Amino acid sequence: MNYSDKLSIQLAIGSKQYPLEIDRKDEELYRKAADLINNKIHRYISYFPSQEKEDYMAMTLIDITINLLKESNMNDKVKEMIDIIDKTLKLDNL
């Protein structure tokens, strides 16, 4: 990958700016991730006012991680179901 495939961006997360150098093709993903994080932070701020910034970040991190784990478990279950269907179809063809 050459240098022109890289892009320098600033992502605002909470009240802080984060400079990043990313692959140009991934810019939209980074921006969507920042929006998702910021939306969750603001939701926790409205639910639990007067907490520390670190608490909002931790709650957001836990929320996103739980969703990723659930999605990963769902993907595993779908793969298992596809394997069962494949095996069943192969038996029917015998």
Gaussian input, Z-matrix of N, CA and C with variables (Angstrom, degrees):
# hf/3-21g

backbone

0 1
 N
 C     1     B1
 C     2     B2     1     A1
 N     3     B3     2     A2     1     D1
 C     4     B4     3     A3     2     D2
 C     5     B5     4     A4     3     D3
 N     6     B6     5     A5     4     D4
 C     7     B7     6     A6     5     D5
 C     8     B8     7     A7     6     D6
 N     9     B9     8     A8     7     D7
 C    10    B10     9     A9     8     D8
 C    11    B11    10    A10     9     D9
 N    12    B12    11    A11    10    D10
 C    13    B13    12    A12    11    D11
 C    14    B14    13    A13    12    D12
 N    15    B15    14    A14    13    D13
 C    16    B16    15    A15    14    D14
 C    17    B17    16    A16    15    D15
 N    18    B18    17    A17    16    D16
 C    19    B19    18    A18    17    D17
 C    20    B20    19    A19    18    D18
 N    21    B21    20    A20    19    D19
 C    22    B22    21    A21    20    D20
 C    23    B23    22    A22    21    D21
 N    24    B24    23    A23    22    D22
 C    25    B25    24    A24    23    D23
 C    26    B26    25    A25    24    D24
 N    27    B27    26    A26    25    D25
 C    28    B28    27    A27    26    D26
 C    29    B29    28    A28    27    D27
 N    30    B30    29    A29    28    D28
 C    31    B31    30    A30    29    D29
 C    32    B32    31    A31    30    D30
 N    33    B33    32    A32    31    D31
 C    34    B34    33    A33    32    D32
 C    35    B35    34    A34    33    D33
 N    36    B36    35    A35    34    D34
 C    37    B37    36    A36    35    D35
 C    38    B38    37    A37    36    D36
 N    39    B39    38    A38    37    D37
 C    40    B40    39    A39    38    D38
 C    41    B41    40    A40    39    D39
 N    42    B42    41    A41    40    D40
 C    43    B43    42    A42    41    D41
 C    44    B44    43    A43    42    D42
 N    45    B45    44    A44    43    D43
 C    46    B46    45    A45    44    D44
 C    47    B47    46    A46    45    D45
 N    48    B48    47    A47    46    D46
 C    49    B49    48    A48    47    D47
 C    50    B50    49    A49    48    D48
 N    51    B51    50    A50    49    D49
 C    52    B52    51    A51    50    D50
 C    53    B53    52    A52    51    D51
 N    54    B54    53    A53    52    D52
 C    55    B55    54    A54    53    D53
 C    56    B56    55    A55    54    D54
 N    57    B57    56    A56    55    D55
 C    58    B58    57    A57    56    D56
 C    59    B59    58    A58    57    D57
 N    60    B60    59    A59    58    D58
 C    61    B61    60    A60    59    D59
 C    62    B62    61    A61    60    D60
 N    63    B63    62    A62    61    D61
 C    64    B64    63    A63    62    D62
 C    65    B65    64    A64    63    D63
 N    66    B66    65    A65    64    D64
 C    67    B67    66    A66    65    D65
 C    68    B68    67    A67    66    D66
 N    69    B69    68    A68    67    D67
 C    70    B70    69    A69    68    D68
 C    71    B71    70    A70    69    D69
 N    72    B72    71    A71    70    D70
 C    73    B73    72    A72    71    D71
 C    74    B74    73    A73    72    D72
 N    75    B75    74    A74    73    D73
 C    76    B76    75    A75    74    D74
 C    77    B77    76    A76    75    D75
 N    78    B78    77    A77    76    D76
 C    79    B79    78    A78    77    D77
 C    80    B80    79    A79    78    D78
 N    81    B81    80    A80    79    D79
 C    82    B82    81    A81    80    D80
 C    83    B83    82    A82    81    D81
 N    84    B84    83    A83    82    D82
 C    85    B85    84    A84    83    D83
 C    86    B86    85    A85    84    D84
 N    87    B87    86    A86    85    D85
 C    88    B88    87    A87    86    D86
 C    89    B89    88    A88    87    D87
 N    90    B90    89    A89    88    D88
 C    91    B91    90    A90    89    D89
 C    92    B92    91    A91    90    D90
 N    93    B93    92    A92    91    D91
 C    94    B94    93    A93    92    D92
 C    95    B95    94    A94    93    D93
 N    96    B96    95    A95    94    D94
 C    97    B97    96    A96    95    D95
 C    98    B98    97    A97    96    D96
 N    99    B99    98    A98    97    D97
 C   100   B100    99    A99    98    D98
 C   101   B101   100   A100    99    D99
 N   102   B102   101   A101   100   D100
 C   103   B103   102   A102   101   D101
 C   104   B104   103   A103   102   D102
 N   105   B105   104   A104   103   D103
 C   106   B106   105   A105   104   D104
 C   107   B107   106   A106   105   D105
 N   108   B108   107   A107   106   D106
 C   109   B109   108   A108   107   D107
 C   110   B110   109   A109   108   D108
 N   111   B111   110   A110   109   D109
 C   112   B112   111   A111   110   D110
 C   113   B113   112   A112   111   D111
 N   114   B114   113   A113   112   D112
 C   115   B115   114   A114   113   D113
 C   116   B116   115   A115   114   D114
 N   117   B117   116   A116   115   D115
 C   118   B118   117   A117   116   D116
 C   119   B119   118   A118   117   D117
 N   120   B120   119   A119   118   D118
 C   121   B121   120   A120   119   D119
 C   122   B122   121   A121   120   D120
 N   123   B123   122   A122   121   D121
 C   124   B124   123   A123   122   D122
 C   125   B125   124   A124   123   D123
 N   126   B126   125   A125   124   D124
 C   127   B127   126   A126   125   D125
 C   128   B128   127   A127   126   D126
 N   129   B129   128   A128   127   D127
 C   130   B130   129   A129   128   D128
 C   131   B131   130   A130   129   D129
 N   132   B132   131   A131   130   D130
 C   133   B133   132   A132   131   D131
 C   134   B134   133   A133   132   D132
 N   135   B135   134   A134   133   D133
 C   136   B136   135   A135   134   D134
 C   137   B137   136   A136   135   D135
 N   138   B138   137   A137   136   D136
 C   139   B139   138   A138   137   D137
 C   140   B140   139   A139   138   D138
 N   141   B141   140   A140   139   D139
 C   142   B142   141   A141   140   D140
 C   143   B143   142   A142   141   D141
 N   144   B144   143   A143   142   D142
 C   145   B145   144   A144   143   D143
 C   146   B146   145   A145   144   D144
 N   147   B147   146   A146   145   D145
 C   148   B148   147   A147   146   D146
 C   149   B149   148   A148   147   D147
 N   150   B150   149   A149   148   D148
 C   151   B151   150   A150   149   D149
 C   152   B152   151   A151   150   D150
 N   153   B153   152   A152   151   D151
 C   154   B154   153   A153   152   D152
 C   155   B155   154   A154   153   D153
 N   156   B156   155   A155   154   D154
 C   157   B157   156   A156   155   D155
 C   158   B158   157   A157   156   D156
 N   159   B159   158   A158   157   D157
 C   160   B160   159   A159   158   D158
 C   161   B161   160   A160   159   D159
 N   162   B162   161   A161   160   D160
 C   163   B163   162   A162   161   D161
 C   164   B164   163   A163   162   D162
 N   165   B165   164   A164   163   D163
 C   166   B166   165   A165   164   D164
 C   167   B167   166   A166   165   D165
 N   168   B168   167   A167   166   D166
 C   169   B169   168   A168   167   D167
 C   170   B170   169   A169   168   D168
 N   171   B171   170   A170   169   D169
 C   172   B172   171   A171   170   D170
 C   173   B173   172   A172   171   D171
 N   174   B174   173   A173   172   D172
 C   175   B175   174   A174   173   D173
 C   176   B176   175   A175   174   D174
 N   177   B177   176   A176   175   D175
 C   178   B178   177   A177   176   D176
 C   179   B179   178   A178   177   D177
 N   180   B180   179   A179   178   D178
 C   181   B181   180   A180   179   D179
 C   182   B182   181   A181   180   D180
 N   183   B183   182   A182   181   D181
 C   184   B184   183   A183   182   D182
 C   185   B185   184   A184   183   D183
 N   186   B186   185   A185   184   D184
 C   187   B187   186   A186   185   D185
 C   188   B188   187   A187   186   D186
 N   189   B189   188   A188   187   D187
 C   190   B190   189   A189   188   D188
 C   191   B191   190   A190   189   D189
 N   192   B192   191   A191   190   D190
 C   193   B193   192   A192   191   D191
 C   194   B194   193   A193   192   D192
 N   195   B195   194   A194   193   D193
 C   196   B196   195   A195   194   D194
 C   197   B197   196   A196   195   D195
 N   198   B198   197   A197   196   D196
 C   199   B199   198   A198   197   D197
 C   200   B200   199   A199   198   D198
 N   201   B201   200   A200   199   D199
 C   202   B202   201   A201   200   D200
 C   203   B203   202   A202   201   D201
 N   204   B204   203   A203   202   D202
 C   205   B205   204   A204   203   D203
 C   206   B206   205   A205   204   D204
 N   207   B207   206   A206   205   D205
 C   208   B208   207   A207   206   D206
 C   209   B209   208   A208   207   D207
 N   210   B210   209   A209   208   D208
 C   211   B211   210   A210   209   D209
 C   212   B212   211   A211   210   D210
 N   213   B213   212   A212   211   D211
 C   214   B214   213   A213   212   D212
 C   215   B215   214   A214   213   D213
 N   216   B216   215   A215   214   D214
 C   217   B217   216   A216   215   D215
 C   218   B218   217   A217   216   D216
 N   219   B219   218   A218   217   D217
 C   220   B220   219   A219   218   D218
 C   221   B221   220   A220   219   D219
 N   222   B222   221   A221   220   D220
 C   223   B223   222   A222   221   D221
 C   224   B224   223   A223   222   D222
 N   225   B225   224   A224   223   D223
 C   226   B226   225   A225   224   D224
 C   227   B227   226   A226   225   D225
 N   228   B228   227   A227   226   D226
 C   229   B229   228   A228   227   D227
 C   230   B230   229   A229   228   D228
 N   231   B231   230   A230   229   D229
 C   232   B232   231   A231   230   D230
 C   233   B233   232   A232   231   D231
 N   234   B234   233   A233   232   D232
 C   235   B235   234   A234   233   D233
 C   236   B236   235   A235   234   D234
 N   237   B237   236   A236   235   D235
 C   238   B238   237   A237   236   D236
 C   239   B239   238   A238   237   D237
 N   240   B240   239   A239   238   D238
 C   241   B241   240   A240   239   D239
 C   242   B242   241   A241   240   D240
 N   243   B243   242   A242   241   D241
 C   244   B244   243   A243   242   D242
 C   245   B245   244   A244   243   D243
 N   246   B246   245   A245   244   D244
 C   247   B247   246   A246   245   D245
 C   248   B248   247   A247   246   D246
 N   249   B249   248   A248   247   D247
 C   250   B250   249   A249   248   D248
 C   251   B251   250   A250   249   D249
 N   252   B252   251   A251   250   D250
 C   253   B253   252   A252   251   D251
 C   254   B254   253   A253   252   D252
 N   255   B255   254   A254   253   D253
 C   256   B256   255   A255   254   D254
 C   257   B257   256   A256   255   D255
 N   258   B258   257   A257   256   D256
 C   259   B259   258   A258   257   D257
 C   260   B260   259   A259   258   D258
 N   261   B261   260   A260   259   D259
 C   262   B262   261   A261   260   D260
 C   263   B263   262   A262   261   D261
 N   264   B264   263   A263   262   D262
 C   265   B265   264   A264   263   D263
 C   266   B266   265   A265   264   D264
 N   267   B267   266   A266   265   D265
 C   268   B268   267   A267   266   D266
 C   269   B269   268   A268   267   D267
 N   270   B270   269   A269   268   D268
 C   271   B271   270   A270   269   D269
 C   272   B272   271   A271   270   D270
 N   273   B273   272   A272   271   D271
 C   274   B274   273   A273   272   D272
 C   275   B275   274   A274   273   D273
 N   276   B276   275   A275   274   D274
 C   277   B277   276   A276   275   D275
 C   278   B278   277   A277   276   D276
 N   279   B279   278   A278   277   D277
 C   280   B280   279   A279   278   D278
 C   281   B281   280   A280   279   D279

   B1=1.4501
   B2=1.5266
   B3=1.3078
   B4=1.4572
   B5=1.5250
   B6=1.3150
   B7=1.4634
   B8=1.5250
   B9=1.3216
   B10=1.4685
   B11=1.5224
   B12=1.3367
   B13=1.4571
   B14=1.5248
   B15=1.3321
   B16=1.4573
   B17=1.5262
   B18=1.3272
   B19=1.4626
   B20=1.5215
   B21=1.3210
   B22=1.4568
   B23=1.5194
   B24=1.3361
   B25=1.4608
   B26=1.5267
   B27=1.3123
   B28=1.4591
   B29=1.5232
   B30=1.3266
   B31=1.4604
   B32=1.5160
   B33=1.3311
   B34=1.4567
   B35=1.5218
   B36=1.3258
   B37=1.4667
   B38=1.5225
   B39=1.3277
   B40=1.4615
   B41=1.5102
   B42=1.3023
   B43=1.4704
   B44=1.5248
   B45=1.3147
   B46=1.4583
   B47=1.5254
   B48=1.3257
   B49=1.4588
   B50=1.5217
   B51=1.3232
   B52=1.4590
   B53=1.5254
   B54=1.3435
   B55=1.4703
   B56=1.5197
   B57=1.3111
   B58=1.4600
   B59=1.5216
   B60=1.3072
   B61=1.4560
   B62=1.5215
   B63=1.3180
   B64=1.4589
   B65=1.5259
   B66=1.3188
   B67=1.4636
   B68=1.5254
   B69=1.2942
   B70=1.4663
   B71=1.5338
   B72=1.3200
   B73=1.4626
   B74=1.5342
   B75=1.3307
   B76=1.4674
   B77=1.5236
   B78=1.3140
   B79=1.4689
   B80=1.5276
   B81=1.3055
   B82=1.4610
   B83=1.5318
   B84=1.3319
   B85=1.4669
   B86=1.5247
   B87=1.3197
   B88=1.4636
   B89=1.5194
   B90=1.3094
   B91=1.4656
   B92=1.5378
   B93=1.3252
   B94=1.4694
   B95=1.5259
   B96=1.3211
   B97=1.4639
   B98=1.5231
   B99=1.3177
   B100=1.4620
   B101=1.5301
   B102=1.3326
   B103=1.4729
   B104=1.5249
   B105=1.3298
   B106=1.4617
   B107=1.5299
   B108=1.3176
   B109=1.4589
   B110=1.5241
   B111=1.3288
   B112=1.4635
   B113=1.5277
   B114=1.3153
   B115=1.4714
   B116=1.5200
   B117=1.3277
   B118=1.4750
   B119=1.5240
   B120=1.3241
   B121=1.4615
   B122=1.5196
   B123=1.3411
   B124=1.4711
   B125=1.5275
   B126=1.3073
   B127=1.4637
   B128=1.5290
   B129=1.3305
   B130=1.4658
   B131=1.5308
   B132=1.3155
   B133=1.4711
   B134=1.5233
   B135=1.3343
   B136=1.4711
   B137=1.5333
   B138=1.3300
   B139=1.4760
   B140=1.5240
   B141=1.3200
   B142=1.4652
   B143=1.5307
   B144=1.3175
   B145=1.4678
   B146=1.5313
   B147=1.2922
   B148=1.4718
   B149=1.5234
   B150=1.3136
   B151=1.4644
   B152=1.5354
   B153=1.2948
   B154=1.4666
   B155=1.5331
   B156=1.3394
   B157=1.4648
   B158=1.5296
   B159=1.3237
   B160=1.4633
   B161=1.5301
   B162=1.3327
   B163=1.4630
   B164=1.5241
   B165=1.3282
   B166=1.4720
   B167=1.5222
   B168=1.3281
   B169=1.4623
   B170=1.5244
   B171=1.3333
   B172=1.4692
   B173=1.5253
   B174=1.3343
   B175=1.4696
   B176=1.5225
   B177=1.3239
   B178=1.4655
   B179=1.5205
   B180=1.3065
   B181=1.4641
   B182=1.5245
   B183=1.3252
   B184=1.4718
   B185=1.5229
   B186=1.3215
   B187=1.4642
   B188=1.5305
   B189=1.3229
   B190=1.4604
   B191=1.5306
   B192=1.3219
   B193=1.4588
   B194=1.5276
   B195=1.3222
   B196=1.4711
   B197=1.5232
   B198=1.3253
   B199=1.4639
   B200=1.5256
   B201=1.3270
   B202=1.4688
   B203=1.5228
   B204=1.3351
   B205=1.4639
   B206=1.5257
   B207=1.3233
   B208=1.4625
   B209=1.5236
   B210=1.3184
   B211=1.4601
   B212=1.5237
   B213=1.3161
   B214=1.4581
   B215=1.5231
   B216=1.3368
   B217=1.4673
   B218=1.5217
   B219=1.3333
   B220=1.4617
   B221=1.5236
   B222=1.3323
   B223=1.4589
   B224=1.5212
   B225=1.3385
   B226=1.4624
   B227=1.5242
   B228=1.3253
   B229=1.4698
   B230=1.5203
   B231=1.3158
   B232=1.4656
   B233=1.5265
   B234=1.3406
   B235=1.4711
   B236=1.5255
   B237=1.3365
   B238=1.4618
   B239=1.5264
   B240=1.3163
   B241=1.4689
   B242=1.5239
   B243=1.3185
   B244=1.4640
   B245=1.5265
   B246=1.3384
   B247=1.4634
   B248=1.5244
   B249=1.3181
   B250=1.4700
   B251=1.5196
   B252=1.3247
   B253=1.4717
   B254=1.5261
   B255=1.3355
   B256=1.4600
   B257=1.5246
   B258=1.3291
   B259=1.4601
   B260=1.5230
   B261=1.3208
   B262=1.4599
   B263=1.5150
   B264=1.3246
   B265=1.4719
   B266=1.5274
   B267=1.3033
   B268=1.4790
   B269=1.5091
   B270=1.3264
   B271=1.4706
   B272=1.5289
   B273=1.3327
   B274=1.4633
   B275=1.5250
   B276=1.3328
   B277=1.4529
   B278=1.5263
   B279=1.3121
   B280=1.4695
   B281=1.4951
   A1=107.57
   A2=116.82
   A3=118.33
   A4=110.97
   A5=114.68
   A6=120.74
   A7=112.17
   A8=118.15
   A9=120.46
   A10=112.13
   A11=117.38
   A12=120.95
   A13=111.68
   A14=116.97
   A15=122.65
   A16=109.42
   A17=114.34
   A18=120.42
   A19=108.11
   A20=117.08
   A21=121.65
   A22=108.31
   A23=116.10
   A24=120.53
   A25=109.25
   A26=115.05
   A27=122.81
   A28=106.81
   A29=116.83
   A30=120.04
   A31=108.38
   A32=115.87
   A33=121.20
   A34=107.97
   A35=115.76
   A36=122.00
   A37=105.87
   A38=115.67
   A39=118.76
   A40=108.52
   A41=116.42
   A42=120.37
   A43=112.11
   A44=117.42
   A45=121.03
   A46=110.98
   A47=115.65
   A48=122.75
   A49=109.62
   A50=116.37
   A51=121.60
   A52=109.09
   A53=117.14
   A54=119.27
   A55=109.29
   A56=116.03
   A57=121.30
   A58=109.79
   A59=115.72
   A60=121.10
   A61=106.11
   A62=115.83
   A63=121.44
   A64=109.96
   A65=115.25
   A66=119.37
   A67=108.10
   A68=115.67
   A69=121.59
   A70=111.56
   A71=117.09
   A72=120.83
   A73=112.46
   A74=117.41
   A75=121.56
   A76=114.11
   A77=117.51
   A78=120.05
   A79=112.24
   A80=117.64
   A81=120.58
   A82=111.25
   A83=117.47
   A84=120.55
   A85=111.47
   A86=116.93
   A87=120.13
   A88=110.99
   A89=116.97
   A90=120.76
   A91=110.68
   A92=116.84
   A93=120.21
   A94=110.72
   A95=116.69
   A96=120.45
   A97=110.42
   A98=117.30
   A99=121.01
   A100=110.46
   A101=117.07
   A102=120.60
   A103=110.91
   A104=117.12
   A105=121.41
   A106=110.62
   A107=116.42
   A108=121.09
   A109=110.74
   A110=116.55
   A111=120.28
   A112=112.04
   A113=117.43
   A114=120.22
   A115=111.19
   A116=116.34
   A117=119.63
   A118=111.18
   A119=117.26
   A120=120.21
   A121=110.29
   A122=116.90
   A123=120.73
   A124=111.33
   A125=116.86
   A126=120.00
   A127=110.19
   A128=116.73
   A129=119.76
   A130=111.76
   A131=116.59
   A132=119.33
   A133=110.09
   A134=116.50
   A135=118.58
   A136=111.99
   A137=117.16
   A138=120.62
   A139=112.19
   A140=115.95
   A141=121.30
   A142=110.52
   A143=117.66
   A144=118.80
   A145=111.43
   A146=116.08
   A147=123.94
   A148=114.01
   A149=118.51
   A150=121.30
   A151=108.83
   A152=115.61
   A153=121.17
   A154=109.31
   A155=116.57
   A156=121.31
   A157=111.04
   A158=115.89
   A159=120.10
   A160=110.82
   A161=116.69
   A162=120.00
   A163=110.71
   A164=116.89
   A165=120.06
   A166=110.70
   A167=116.24
   A168=119.65
   A169=110.11
   A170=117.25
   A171=120.63
   A172=110.58
   A173=117.93
   A174=120.53
   A175=110.51
   A176=116.26
   A177=120.97
   A178=110.49
   A179=117.09
   A180=121.65
   A181=111.10
   A182=116.59
   A183=120.13
   A184=110.34
   A185=117.16
   A186=122.22
   A187=111.02
   A188=116.84
   A189=121.40
   A190=110.59
   A191=117.45
   A192=120.94
   A193=111.32
   A194=117.50
   A195=120.83
   A196=109.97
   A197=117.30
   A198=120.33
   A199=111.68
   A200=117.42
   A201=120.71
   A202=111.66
   A203=116.24
   A204=119.63
   A205=111.46
   A206=117.42
   A207=120.65
   A208=110.29
   A209=115.75
   A210=120.17
   A211=110.80
   A212=116.84
   A213=121.02
   A214=110.62
   A215=116.84
   A216=120.60
   A217=110.78
   A218=116.91
   A219=120.81
   A220=109.96
   A221=117.12
   A222=120.39
   A223=111.17
   A224=116.67
   A225=120.41
   A226=110.67
   A227=117.51
   A228=121.36
   A229=110.74
   A230=117.11
   A231=120.69
   A232=109.55
   A233=117.09
   A234=120.50
   A235=110.91
   A236=116.81
   A237=120.45
   A238=110.78
   A239=116.97
   A240=120.91
   A241=110.53
   A242=117.41
   A243=120.78
   A244=110.09
   A245=117.14
   A246=120.63
   A247=111.05
   A248=116.66
   A249=120.77
   A250=110.28
   A251=116.91
   A252=121.12
   A253=109.85
   A254=116.98
   A255=120.76
   A256=111.53
   A257=116.29
   A258=120.41
   A259=110.60
   A260=116.77
   A261=121.10
   A262=110.66
   A263=116.74
   A264=120.44
   A265=111.14
   A266=116.78
   A267=120.32
   A268=110.48
   A269=117.64
   A270=120.89
   A271=110.36
   A272=117.39
   A273=121.24
   A274=111.52
   A275=116.65
   A276=120.81
   A277=112.84
   A278=117.39
   A279=120.10
   A280=112.59
   D1=128.33
   D2=-179.58
   D3=-91.52
   D4=173.32
   D5=-173.65
   D6=-61.34
   D7=-31.54
   D8=-177.66
   D9=-68.91
   D10=-15.02
   D11=177.09
   D12=-81.92
   D13=-5.90
   D14=-179.24
   D15=-98.00
   D16=153.05
   D17=-179.66
   D18=-140.85
   D19=133.38
   D20=175.00
   D21=-93.53
   D22=125.37
   D23=179.13
   D24=-132.76
   D25=164.48
   D26=173.57
   D27=-117.19
   D28=123.41
   D29=176.07
   D30=-108.57
   D31=129.86
   D32=175.66
   D33=-92.89
   D34=117.30
   D35=176.15
   D36=-122.13
   D37=119.48
   D38=-174.69
   D39=63.14
   D40=-126.66
   D41=-178.97
   D42=-106.32
   D43=18.86
   D44=-175.24
   D45=-125.99
   D46=147.19
   D47=176.34
   D48=-98.41
   D49=136.47
   D50=179.46
   D51=-121.59
   D52=114.17
   D53=176.49
   D54=-79.00
   D55=133.30
   D56=-179.57
   D57=-135.27
   D58=147.93
   D59=168.59
   D60=-113.00
   D61=118.04
   D62=-171.95
   D63=-127.52
   D64=167.10
   D65=169.91
   D66=-69.03
   D67=133.41
   D68=-177.08
   D69=-53.52
   D70=-37.38
   D71=-177.20
   D72=-68.71
   D73=-16.65
   D74=-177.56
   D75=-97.57
   D76=3.04
   D77=-175.01
   D78=-56.05
   D79=-47.19
   D80=-178.28
   D81=-59.91
   D82=-39.90
   D83=177.94
   D84=-62.35
   D85=-43.01
   D86=178.89
   D87=-63.78
   D88=-41.97
   D89=-179.39
   D90=-66.82
   D91=-40.64
   D92=177.03
   D93=-65.25
   D94=-39.37
   D95=178.16
   D96=-62.47
   D97=-43.81
   D98=178.76
   D99=-62.32
   D100=-42.24
   D101=177.98
   D102=-61.94
   D103=-44.72
   D104=179.18
   D105=-60.18
   D106=-47.61
   D107=179.94
   D108=-60.68
   D109=-48.27
   D110=-178.62
   D111=-63.44
   D112=-39.35
   D113=177.57
   D114=-62.15
   D115=-42.43
   D116=179.04
   D117=-67.72
   D118=-40.55
   D119=177.16
   D120=-58.67
   D121=-47.27
   D122=-179.14
   D123=-64.16
   D124=-35.14
   D125=177.38
   D126=-64.22
   D127=-45.09
   D128=178.99
   D129=-66.81
   D130=-34.76
   D131=176.25
   D132=-61.68
   D133=-41.02
   D134=-179.65
   D135=-72.63
   D136=-32.07
   D137=178.61
   D138=-75.03
   D139=-39.60
   D140=-173.29
   D141=-129.47
   D142=74.08
   D143=180.00
   D144=-64.55
   D145=159.39
   D146=175.10
   D147=71.45
   D148=24.93
   D149=174.33
   D150=-96.26
   D151=167.94
   D152=176.20
   D153=-76.45
   D154=153.36
   D155=178.39
   D156=-56.02
   D157=-39.59
   D158=-178.67
   D159=-63.10
   D160=-33.61
   D161=178.95
   D162=-65.70
   D163=-41.94
   D164=178.26
   D165=-64.42
   D166=-40.40
   D167=178.78
   D168=-65.49
   D169=-42.07
   D170=-179.92
   D171=-64.66
   D172=-44.17
   D173=179.17
   D174=-61.43
   D175=-40.73
   D176=178.68
   D177=-65.12
   D178=-43.79
   D179=179.22
   D180=-61.82
   D181=-43.89
   D182=177.96
   D183=-62.62
   D184=-45.68
   D185=-179.23
   D186=-57.49
   D187=-50.97
   D188=-177.65
   D189=-65.86
   D190=-40.78
   D191=-179.55
   D192=-64.99
   D193=-42.37
   D194=177.58
   D195=-60.58
   D196=-43.68
   D197=178.71
   D198=-62.64
   D199=-40.05
   D200=177.21
   D201=-64.25
   D202=-42.13
   D203=178.72
   D204=-65.16
   D205=-40.81
   D206=177.43
   D207=-61.91
   D208=-43.31
   D209=179.72
   D210=-64.72
   D211=-39.78
   D212=178.02
   D213=-63.27
   D214=-44.11
   D215=177.51
   D216=-62.26
   D217=-39.10
   D218=179.38
   D219=-64.79
   D220=-41.43
   D221=178.29
   D222=-61.87
   D223=-40.11
   D224=177.65
   D225=-62.65
   D226=-41.89
   D227=179.95
   D228=-65.82
   D229=-40.02
   D230=178.58
   D231=-63.31
   D232=-42.84
   D233=178.18
   D234=-60.97
   D235=-41.89
   D236=177.87
   D237=-61.80
   D238=-42.74
   D239=-179.69
   D240=-65.11
   D241=-39.80
   D242=178.39
   D243=-63.67
   D244=-40.83
   D245=177.52
   D246=-61.78
   D247=-42.87
   D248=178.88
   D249=-63.05
   D250=-43.73
   D251=179.34
   D252=-62.98
   D253=-44.51
   D254=178.85
   D255=-59.13
   D256=-45.40
   D257=-179.90
   D258=-64.14
   D259=-40.62
   D260=179.42
   D261=-64.19
   D262=-43.68
   D263=179.36
   D264=-63.97
   D265=-37.56
   D266=178.72
   D267=-66.33
   D268=-37.85
   D269=178.32
   D270=-67.00
   D271=-37.49
   D272=-179.51
   D273=-66.94
   D274=-26.90
   D275=-178.06
   D276=-82.82
   D277=-6.85
   D278=-178.25
   D279=-75.49

